[in-house]
Amino acid sequence: MISMNRNIALLAVLGTVALAGSAAAQGKKEAPAKHETQAQLMKEAKITMAVAKATAMKQVPAAKVKSSEIERENGKLIYSFDMKTKGKAGIDEVNVDATTGELVGAVAHEDAKTEKKEIKAEAKEKKAETKKP
């Protein structure tokens, strides 16, 4: 009976330690993602930017691509296209999965004010990256 009680106590202690370790791991901050260059990301892509652009153009046929890039967003490798339609304020952002070629989410319209904020934030981010050792 004493041996059985020891085993139960030992299991209880081990369970508590395991739960505490799990909680501590969840509370840890993730290490910042390393910066990946466009060239590195392109090597991972399964489809070309030209194929992704054709997919994007089908979503906003009257638009012209203002800018494009490959990026990792929420862990997913995507091509992102900012598209401008003549006579329409702002831009439409279209994202295409760089591995499957499928559309990612809906076309997102950004007004001029939002677009300017995004451009400033990206410039600030690039500036911070160039300062890193």
Sequence and secondary structure as in RCSB ss.txt:
>XXXX:A:sequence
MISMNRNIALLAVLGTVALAGSAAAQGKKEAPAKHETQAQLMKEAKITMAVAKATAMKQVPAAKVKSSEIERENG
KLIYSFDMKTKGKAGIDEVNVDATTGELVGAVAHEDAKTEKKEIKAEAKEKKAETKKP
>XXXX:A:secstr
 HHHHHHHHHHHHHHHHHHHHHHHHHHS         HHHHHHH SS HHHHHHHHHHHSTTEEEEEEEEEEETT
EEEEEEEEEETTSSSEEEEEEETTT  B S  EEE HHHHHHHHHHHHHHHHHHHH  
